[in-house]
Amino acid sequence: MNEAHVHRSTLLCERLGRAAESTITAEDVAAAFFHRDGYLKKIGSDSEVIVYISKAGAGTEDVARQLAFALRTADTGSRNP
């Protein structure tokens, strides 16, 4: 996690409790997505959310599957209504 690879990496590290320069995991992406101050902050908890994973292709299928699994299993209880 650094500015070369993550927009606002310092903020992301703080929110996830991770060290700078850590390797980003699928679970990190899911945690950032569902964080109470994350991407869904202004989306009602009763809203249906659909995630589209783009640019997955030859050689990246496993990473896309890991991300999809992490997103499906992430705790969404902290979303703001």
Secondary structure, DSSP 8 states (H G I E B T S, - for coil): --TTTSTTHHHHHHHHT--TT----HHHHHHHHHSTTSTTTTS-TTS-------S--TTTHHHHHHHHHHHHHS--TT---
